[in-house]
Amino acid sequence: ASASPRPPPTPSAPCMNIENLAGPVGFDPFDTVEDDSVGQAGDVHIRVQQRNGRKCITTVQGLDAALDLKKVLKVIKKEYCCNGNIIDDEAMGQVLQFQGDQRQNIGKFLIENELAPKDKIKTHGF
């Protein structure tokens, strides 16, 4: 059962061409973004971050400032059996941090309790 060797690729149809890699004219992917179109105000971002080994944490940022985050944290911790705390970040404000991958649970909780509309919740992660 000897396998026959593959024929060489035809030169008329190149696999990669450097011209194909060019993006839109005048577009620089390393240029800094000047406008705020990337993250809109009012969006709630739920992210998961890998720690060491199989451990990970879930962060929630962008919740309404009028909410009592301590009460929200307490209810989520009790309902989903996970530990959590509030982190004060200079750039992002107050961020909720939970133990484990709680992205789906937190998203469901925010929608069910009408703390954030479904179209404003952005879930990130691996």
VMD Tcl script that draws the C-alpha trace (Angstrom):
set ca {
  {0.00 0.00 0.00}
  {2.40 2.63 -1.22}
  {0.99 6.11 -1.58}
  {1.65 7.90 -4.83}
  {3.42 11.25 -4.46}
  {1.38 14.40 -4.86}
  {1.78 16.37 -8.07}
  {3.49 19.75 -7.66}
  {1.21 22.83 -7.50}
  {0.58 24.55 -10.80}
  {2.37 27.89 -11.20}
  {-0.68 29.46 -12.89}
  {-2.61 29.56 -9.57}
  {-0.28 30.88 -6.85}
  {-1.28 30.09 -3.29}
  {-0.10 33.39 -1.82}
  {0.70 36.62 -3.50}
  {2.01 39.69 -1.69}
  {-0.46 41.92 -3.55}
  {-3.36 39.93 -2.07}
  {-2.25 40.90 1.43}
  {-2.73 44.62 0.87}
  {-5.73 46.05 2.68}
  {-7.81 49.08 1.75}
  {-5.88 51.97 0.24}
  {-4.68 54.37 2.93}
  {-5.44 51.90 5.75}
  {-2.73 51.49 8.38}
  {-3.54 48.65 10.82}
  {-1.03 49.99 13.36}
  {-2.41 53.52 13.35}
  {-4.10 54.63 16.57}
  {-7.87 54.94 16.60}
  {-9.00 58.55 16.88}
  {-12.76 58.12 17.29}
  {-14.79 56.26 19.90}
  {-16.46 53.87 17.44}
  {-14.69 50.84 18.92}
  {-16.37 50.90 22.34}
  {-19.67 52.69 22.60}
  {-20.86 54.25 25.82}
  {-23.32 52.13 27.72}
  {-21.89 48.79 26.61}
  {-21.36 46.16 29.29}
  {-18.27 44.05 28.63}
  {-17.99 40.54 30.09}
  {-14.51 39.06 29.70}
  {-12.74 35.92 30.84}
  {-9.02 36.02 31.61}
  {-6.80 32.98 31.98}
  {-4.86 32.69 35.20}
  {-2.49 29.83 35.94}
  {-3.34 26.34 34.71}
  {-7.08 25.78 34.38}
  {-8.00 28.74 36.59}
  {-9.67 31.80 35.11}
  {-11.53 34.93 36.22}
  {-14.51 36.74 34.72}
  {-14.59 40.54 34.69}
  {-17.64 42.77 34.13}
  {-17.22 46.44 33.27}
  {-19.48 49.18 32.01}
  {-22.42 48.67 34.38}
  {-24.53 51.72 35.16}
  {-22.94 53.90 37.84}
  {-26.34 54.28 39.56}
  {-26.37 50.57 40.47}
  {-25.27 49.46 43.89}
  {-22.48 47.12 42.76}
  {-22.06 45.63 46.24}
  {-25.65 44.34 46.17}
  {-25.31 43.06 42.58}
  {-22.09 41.30 43.55}
  {-23.67 39.71 46.61}
  {-26.65 38.34 44.65}
  {-24.49 36.94 41.82}
  {-22.10 35.30 44.28}
  {-24.97 33.63 46.12}
  {-26.89 32.58 43.01}
  {-23.97 31.10 41.06}
  {-21.82 29.85 43.96}
  {-18.68 31.76 43.08}
  {-16.47 34.26 44.84}
  {-16.08 37.81 43.58}
  {-15.04 41.34 44.40}
  {-15.07 44.90 43.11}
  {-11.87 46.30 41.60}
  {-11.40 50.08 41.33}
  {-9.58 50.78 38.06}
  {-8.53 54.30 37.07}
  {-9.21 53.76 33.36}
  {-12.28 51.49 33.52}
  {-13.95 52.59 36.75}
  {-15.39 49.90 39.00}
  {-15.02 46.39 37.60}
  {-16.72 43.29 38.99}
  {-14.42 40.27 39.16}
  {-15.66 36.69 39.60}
  {-13.96 33.37 40.15}
  {-14.21 30.96 37.23}
  {-15.79 31.28 33.79}
  {-19.12 32.93 34.59}
  {-19.74 34.69 31.24}
  {-23.02 32.96 30.40}
  {-24.33 33.13 33.97}
  {-23.61 36.84 34.35}
  {-25.03 37.68 30.93}
  {-28.22 35.79 31.76}
  {-28.43 37.46 35.20}
  {-28.06 40.98 33.76}
  {-30.79 40.37 31.17}
  {-33.25 38.65 33.56}
  {-32.94 41.37 36.18}
  {-33.03 44.15 33.54}
  {-29.71 45.61 34.64}
  {-28.54 45.86 31.01}
  {-30.31 45.34 27.66}
  {-29.28 42.30 25.64}
  {-27.95 44.35 22.70}
  {-25.58 46.29 25.01}
  {-23.92 43.19 26.53}
  {-20.68 42.23 24.78}
  {-19.13 38.89 25.73}
  {-15.41 38.42 25.07}
  {-13.00 35.58 25.71}
  {-11.43 32.46 24.35}
}
mol new
graphics top color blue
foreach p $ca { graphics top sphere $p radius 0.5 }
foreach p [lrange $ca 0 end-1] q [lrange $ca 1 end] { graphics top cylinder $p $q radius 0.2 }
display resetview
